[in-house]
Amino acid sequence: MKSARRTSILPRIAFTSLCALTLALAGCGGAEIGETCDTGGSADECVDGAICTNESDGNVCRLICEMQEDCPMNYSCNGVTGGSTKSCQPDSI
């Protein structure tokens, strides 16, 4: 009887471990706002609500915006190369 019980527990342990691993990997997400990314205009590389934005020093994940009021002070809501999406981009000094 012990072996039958042990046999039924092993698949549960394996399933639970697989679920935990899947959740951990799903939580990794993309680059945070302000971090570098590879493909300008792509939202796939950045965390939710951000898009990879072309800047003079390279590509950086920036907050997606629709209007100026969506951006913090010293940032402007401007278009992103490669689409119609806009992001909050730092103002030039």
N, C-alpha and C positions, 0 to 999 in steps of 0.2 A: 504494500500500500504506500510505503514511503516513496518508492521509485515512481509510481504513477503521479504522485503529488509533485515530486521534483520535476518531472517531465512537463507538467502543465505550467510550472512557474518559469522555466527557462524562456519560453517564447514571450512571456510578459516582460521579463527583464530585458530581453533583446529589443522588444518594441518600445519600451520606455526609454532605453538608452538611445535608440534611433530618433525618437521624438525630441529628446533633450538636445541632441547634436544638431538636428534640423533647426530648432528654435535658436540655438546659439549662433549658427551660421547666418540665419536670416536677420539677426539683430546686428550684424556687422555693418550693414549699410554702406553708403558711399562716403566721399570726402565731405568734411564739414565746411561750412561757410568760411571763406578765407584761405582754405587749403587748395593746393594745386590739383589740376585735373588735366586730362589729355585732349579731349575732343570738344572744341568750342561749339556751343549751341546744343550740347547733349545734357539732358537732365538725368540720364541713367548713371552717371559717375558720381553724382552729388547726393547729399541727403535730401529727403522730401522737402519741397518748397524752395529748392536751389537749382541753379543751372550753371554749367561750365561756360564762363565768360572770357572772351578774348581781351587781354590787357597788354600793355606795352612790354611787360616783363614775362609774359606767358599767359597761360589759361588758369583761371581761379574760379572756384565755386562761389557764386554770389546769390543773394536772396532774390527770388522772382518778385517782380512788382508789376502793377498795372498803371499806377499813377504815382506822382512824386510823394504824396502823403504816405505811401507804403514804406518809404525809405527813411532810415535814421538821418540825423543831422550830418552834414558834410558828405552826403551821398546823393546821387541823382539817378532817377529812373530812366535808363537809356536802353536802346535796342541792342540785342545780342546778334552777332554775326551768325548767319546760318538759319535764320527763322524770324518769326514775328514776335517772339517772346522778349520781354524786357527784364533787366535786372538792376538792382541797386549797385551802382558803380561809384567808387570814391571820386570826389571832386579833385581836380588838379590844383596844386598849390602854386 
